[in-house]
Amino acid sequence: MSANKKTEAMTYEEADSSSDEEAQNNESNDKREHEEEEEDDDEDMKSEDSEESYSDVYKGTEELQVEFEGRAPIDPDAEGISQLLQRLFPRAEINCNQLAQLLIAQNFVGSVICQCLDDGPESETDDNMVEDDTIFGITSVLNLTAKKEQPVIEQLRKYLLERAEKHATKQVHKQLRELLHNEQSHVGFLINERFINIPAQISVPLLQNLQQEIETAKAKKMKFNFDTLLLLVKFHRNAAKKSTSDEDQYTNAEEELLVERSKFSFEFTVDAECDAGLADESPRAKKGVLKPYRKLLALDAKQLPQLINDIQAYINGE
């Protein structure tokens, strides 16, 4: 199998997180407000110090032209994949290193997003800002039924069921429990993780490639014949005032459509589990404006090709 699966030219852009502070500094010259602003500045400096170890998101307003490619995951990708999974499961009792190793072991299914290297002189600036071995995303699937004896899969199943018991309706909790305990109908855990601000367009070729690889694996009698796909979605919520409704902002834009297509779902906040470095990547979230949430979707696996078509149309504004 070829290592290079799909190449997409994309713009990787990080929002300027300092705009809120500038607006705040221009509001008033009143002494009391000035003191408050000084306190805010101290807090921001602390926040910046705590974020220095998280180098996977470029900070600043400069636009980076980065060409991405999707390829099969390999052993050196383990740390980068694990870091992406830790953002999905903040402070959860799930061994993300073992989960990354499982994904790499089944490298005939799934892709990672990495930078397409270019030795030309024009790429020098971008290469200095983005490490060559950075893993920008991963799209893959794990069999929660066939691999249930694996310790990390057992941890993942427990995590989902415990959240459902606490946050889902009784009916949804029952549906999830029955899905995970049905030996005849296999459940896949779909992983669709990438850095913030990598455009949603890249999800289409990655999901198409995953669908093709699943079909190839099924033809070889491998255990990828899923009835249901579970997808854990990241989003932030701006709590509504009395006269308005809640505003949800999905980290991966295409997943908002999948919410509408799900058989059932439930959501839960991870605000308590997130710290300055893991509170997802939104600058507004780090300032406490938006609260981080997760939403588990149950999707009909047989509808995956149509869902990919729907995502393509959704992205194109059709």
C-alpha positions in Angstrom: 0.0 0.0 0.0 1.3 3.4 -0.9 2.2 5.6 2.1 0.9 8.8 0.5 -2.9 8.5 0.3 -4.1 12.0 -0.4 -2.7 15.5 -0.6 -4.6 18.7 0.1 -3.2 22.3 -0.1 -4.6 24.2 2.8 -4.2 27.4 4.7 -3.4 26.9 8.4 -4.3 30.0 10.3 -4.5 30.8 14.0 -6.9 33.5 15.3 -5.3 36.5 17.2 -6.0 35.9 20.8 -5.0 39.4 21.9 -7.9 41.3 20.2 -10.1 41.1 23.3 -7.3 42.6 25.5 -6.7 45.5 23.1 -10.4 46.4 23.1 -10.4 46.1 26.9 -7.5 48.5 27.3 -9.2 51.2 25.2 -12.4 51.2 27.2 -11.5 53.6 30.0 -8.8 55.6 31.8 -10.5 55.3 35.1 -8.1 54.3 37.9 -10.2 51.4 39.2 -10.6 50.0 35.7 -6.9 50.5 35.1 -6.1 48.4 38.2 -8.5 45.7 37.0 -6.8 45.7 33.6 -3.4 45.3 35.3 -4.8 42.2 37.1 -6.1 40.9 33.8 -2.7 41.4 32.3 -1.0 39.4 35.1 -3.5 36.6 34.6 -2.9 36.6 30.8 0.9 36.4 31.4 0.3 33.3 33.7 -1.9 31.8 31.1 0.7 32.3 28.4 3.4 30.7 30.6 1.1 27.6 31.2 0.6 27.3 27.4 4.2 27.3 26.4 4.5 23.5 26.5 1.6 23.1 24.0 3.4 23.7 20.7 0.9 22.1 18.4 -1.0 25.3 17.7 0.7 28.2 16.1 0.1 31.5 18.0 -0.1 34.7 16.1 -1.8 36.4 13.2 0.6 35.4 10.4 -1.0 33.2 7.8 0.9 29.9 7.1 0.7 28.3 3.7 1.0 24.6 4.5 0.5 21.7 2.1 -0.9 18.6 3.9 -0.9 15.0 2.9 -2.7 12.0 4.3 -0.7 8.8 4.8 -0.7 5.6 6.8 0.3 6.0 10.4 3.8 4.8 11.4 5.5 4.2 14.7 7.1 7.7 15.0 3.6 9.1 14.8 2.6 7.6 18.2 3.4 10.7 20.3 1.5 13.1 18.0 -1.5 10.8 17.8 -1.5 10.4 21.6 -1.5 14.2 22.0 -4.5 14.6 19.7 -6.4 11.9 21.6 -5.6 13.5 25.0 -7.4 16.6 23.7 -10.4 14.5 22.9 -10.4 12.8 26.3 -9.0 15.4 28.7 -7.8 13.8 32.0 -9.8 10.7 31.3 -8.6 7.3 32.5 -7.8 6.2 29.0 -4.3 5.2 28.0 -3.9 7.4 24.9 -0.5 6.0 24.2 -1.9 2.5 24.0 -4.8 3.8 21.9 -2.3 5.4 19.5 -0.4 2.1 19.2 -3.6 0.3 18.3 -4.3 2.8 15.6 -0.8 2.4 14.2 -0.9 -1.4 14.4 -3.9 -1.4 12.0 -2.2 1.0 9.5 -4.1 -0.6 6.6 -7.1 1.5 7.8 -6.9 5.2 8.6 -4.7 8.1 7.8 -2.7 10.8 9.7 -2.4 14.4 8.4 1.2 15.6 8.1 3.0 18.4 6.3 3.9 17.7 2.7 7.7 18.5 2.8 9.1 20.7 0.1 12.9 21.3 -0.2 12.4 24.5 -2.3 13.5 27.9 -1.0 10.0 29.2 -0.8 9.1 26.7 2.0 11.9 27.8 4.3 9.7 30.2 6.4 6.9 27.7 6.9 9.3 24.9 7.8 10.8 27.0 10.5 7.4 27.5 12.1 6.0 24.0 11.8 8.0 21.0 12.9 8.5 18.4 10.1 7.3 15.5 12.2 4.1 17.2 13.5 0.9 15.1 13.3 -1.9 17.6 12.4 -4.7 15.1 12.6 -5.9 11.5 12.4 -9.0 9.8 10.8 -9.5 6.2 11.6 -11.8 3.7 13.3 -11.5 1.1 16.0 -13.6 -2.0 16.6 -15.1 -1.7 20.1 -16.7 -5.1 19.9 -13.9 -7.4 18.5 -11.2 -5.6 20.5 -13.1 -5.3 23.8 -10.6 -7.5 25.6 -7.9 -5.0 24.9 -7.3 -3.0 28.2 -7.5 0.4 26.5 -10.7 -0.5 24.6 -12.1 -1.6 27.9 -11.2 1.8 29.3 -12.9 3.5 26.4 -16.1 1.5 26.6 -16.2 2.2 30.4 -15.7 5.9 29.8 -18.6 6.1 27.3 -21.0 4.1 29.4 -20.2 6.1 32.6 -20.8 9.4 30.8 -24.0 8.0 29.4 -25.2 6.9 32.8 -24.6 10.3 34.2 -25.6 12.6 31.4 -27.8 10.8 28.9 -31.5 10.0 29.1 -32.4 6.6 30.4 -33.4 5.6 26.9 -30.1 6.7 25.3 -28.1 5.0 28.0 -30.0 1.8 27.4 -29.4 2.1 23.6 -25.7 2.6 24.1 -25.4 -0.3 26.6 -27.2 -2.6 24.3 -25.0 -1.6 21.4 -21.8 -2.3 23.2 -23.0 -5.6 24.7 -24.3 -7.0 21.4 -21.7 -9.5 20.1 -23.4 -9.9 16.8 -23.5 -6.2 15.7 -20.1 -4.7 15.7 -19.6 -1.1 16.8 -16.8 1.1 15.5 -15.3 4.1 17.2 -14.7 6.7 14.6 -11.8 9.1 15.2 -11.8 12.4 13.3 -9.3 14.6 15.1 -7.2 17.5 13.8 -5.7 20.8 14.8 -8.1 23.8 15.0 -8.3 26.0 11.9 -7.4 23.2 9.5 -10.2 23.7 7.0 -13.1 21.2 7.0 -12.5 20.5 3.3 -9.7 18.1 4.3 -12.1 15.8 6.1 -13.8 14.7 2.8 -10.8 12.9 1.2 -9.8 11.5 4.5 -13.2 10.0 5.2 -13.5 8.8 1.6 -10.2 7.1 1.9 -11.3 5.5 5.2 -14.5 4.2 3.7 -12.5 2.6 0.8 -10.1 1.0 3.3 -13.0 -0.3 5.4 -14.5 -1.9 2.3 -11.1 -3.5 1.4 -10.7 -4.8 4.9 -14.2 -6.3 4.8 -13.4 -8.0 1.5 -10.5 -9.7 3.2 -12.8 -10.9 6.0 -11.3 -8.5 8.6 -13.5 -7.4 11.4 -14.6 -4.0 10.0 -18.2 -4.8 9.1 -19.8 -2.2 11.4 -23.5 -1.7 12.1 -22.9 1.5 14.1 -20.2 4.1 14.3 -19.7 6.1 17.5 -18.1 9.5 17.1 -17.1 11.8 20.0 -17.5 15.4 18.9 -15.8 18.5 20.4 -17.7 21.7 20.7 -17.9 24.9 22.8 -21.0 26.5 24.1 -21.7 30.1 24.7 -24.3 30.1 27.4 -27.3 32.0 26.4 -28.8 35.0 28.1 -32.4 34.9 29.0 -33.7 36.2 25.7 -31.5 34.1 23.5 -30.6 30.4 22.9 -27.3 28.7 23.5 -24.7 29.1 20.8 -22.7 26.0 20.0 -19.4 26.2 18.0 -18.0 22.9 16.7 -14.3 22.4 16.5 -14.7 20.4 13.3 -17.3 22.2 11.3 -18.5 19.2 9.4 -19.5 17.4 12.6 -22.3 19.8 13.2 -24.0 18.2 10.2 -23.4 14.7 11.6 -25.2 15.7 14.8 -28.3 16.1 12.7 -27.8 12.7 11.1 -27.2 10.7 14.3 -29.5 7.9 15.5 -29.1 9.2 19.0 -26.7 11.3 21.0 -25.9 12.8 24.4 -23.6 15.6 25.5 -21.5 16.4 28.6 -19.2 19.2 29.7 -15.5 18.7 30.2 -14.9 22.1 31.7 -13.7 20.7 35.0 -11.3 18.3 33.3 -9.7 21.0 31.0 -6.8 23.1 32.1 -5.2 26.1 30.4 -3.4 23.8 27.9 -6.1 21.3 27.3 -9.2 23.5 27.3 -9.3 22.9 23.5 -7.8 25.5 21.3 -10.2 28.4 21.1 -8.8 31.6 22.6 -12.3 32.6 23.7 -12.6 29.2 25.5 -9.3 29.9 27.4 -10.7 33.3 28.6 -13.8 31.4 29.9 -16.3 32.8 27.4 -17.0 29.4 25.9 -17.3 26.2 27.8 -15.9 22.9 26.3 -18.3 20.1 25.7 -18.3 16.6 24.2 -21.2 15.0 22.3 -21.3 11.3 21.5 -23.1 10.5 18.2 -24.4 7.1 17.1 -24.2 6.9 13.3 -25.6 4.3 10.9 -22.4 2.7 9.5 -24.1 1.7 6.3 -24.9 5.4 5.6 -21.2 6.5 5.8 -20.8 7.0 2.0 -24.0 9.2 2.0 -22.8 11.1 5.1 -19.5 11.9 3.3 -21.5 13.2 0.3 -23.6 15.3 2.7 -20.5 16.7 4.3 -19.1 17.6 0.8 -22.3 19.4 0.0 -22.4 21.1 3.4 -18.9 22.4 3.0 -19.7 23.7 -0.5 -22.8 25.5 0.9 -25.1 23.4 -1.3 
